[in-house]
């Protein structure tokens, strides 16, 4: 609609002290209309913990799905509280890793961030994930608590965002703090906003929204390009853009 959810984290030098944060912003004015400072929960009966270094985010119905490196969180953002209690949490087992997230009607794909080697999106059945007792997401199933991936998709290095268009085709955002590129389903690479992470098409497919980490204050201090935190691009007008010059490897 007229608002967007943005995930992130409170910056601290210690990685373990970076709780996930959620901000809801108006796409008309840019103003903040909701804010949550932390998310707590537990995987089954394991010790209570909190979401760290919030990555990709999706909205399905009244719930938000937030992924970090080794956990996937499902939360209801409707309470007007600074701290949210997760509805459910799953642990992500290596080599599956979370940085971005993408979903069809029946599957969720966990997208890793890698600077070298081979990377894959691992896809999991939403129906099977929701079964009682499923706690871990991994390449292969093991027992009743560990759910295996139903498929995987090869992706390049430096991917920090992913989305599907109305036809179910996969688009990827690759970036560093200084440069970015958009990869189309046909493998075409276009120059994109530096620091590009989460990407999402508007409901009618006439806009492509992007969140950029290069707009965050700690990174601006490092003299990297200053960008808007959330950008809106005309679509398909963006397809007439220039080629990227980030120097990312092909795949």
VENHU-V379955 format. One record per helix or strand of 3 or more residues. SS is the DSSP state (~ for helix, > for strand). FROM is the first residue (numbers start at 1). LEN is the number of residues. Records with the same first field share a line. If there is no record, write none. Layout:
BEGIN
SS: FROM-LEN ; FROM-LEN
END
This chain:
BEGIN
>: 3-7 ; 19-8 ; 32-5 ; 38-4 ; 57-4 ; 63-5 ; 71-6 ; 83-3 ; 88-5 ; 100-4 ; 107-5 ; 119-7 ; 136-3 ; 146-3 ; 151-5 ; 159-6 ; 170-6 ; 180-4 ; 189-4 ; 196-6 ; 207-6 ; 230-5
~: 15-3 ; 126-4 ; 213-3 ; 217-4 ; 237-4
END
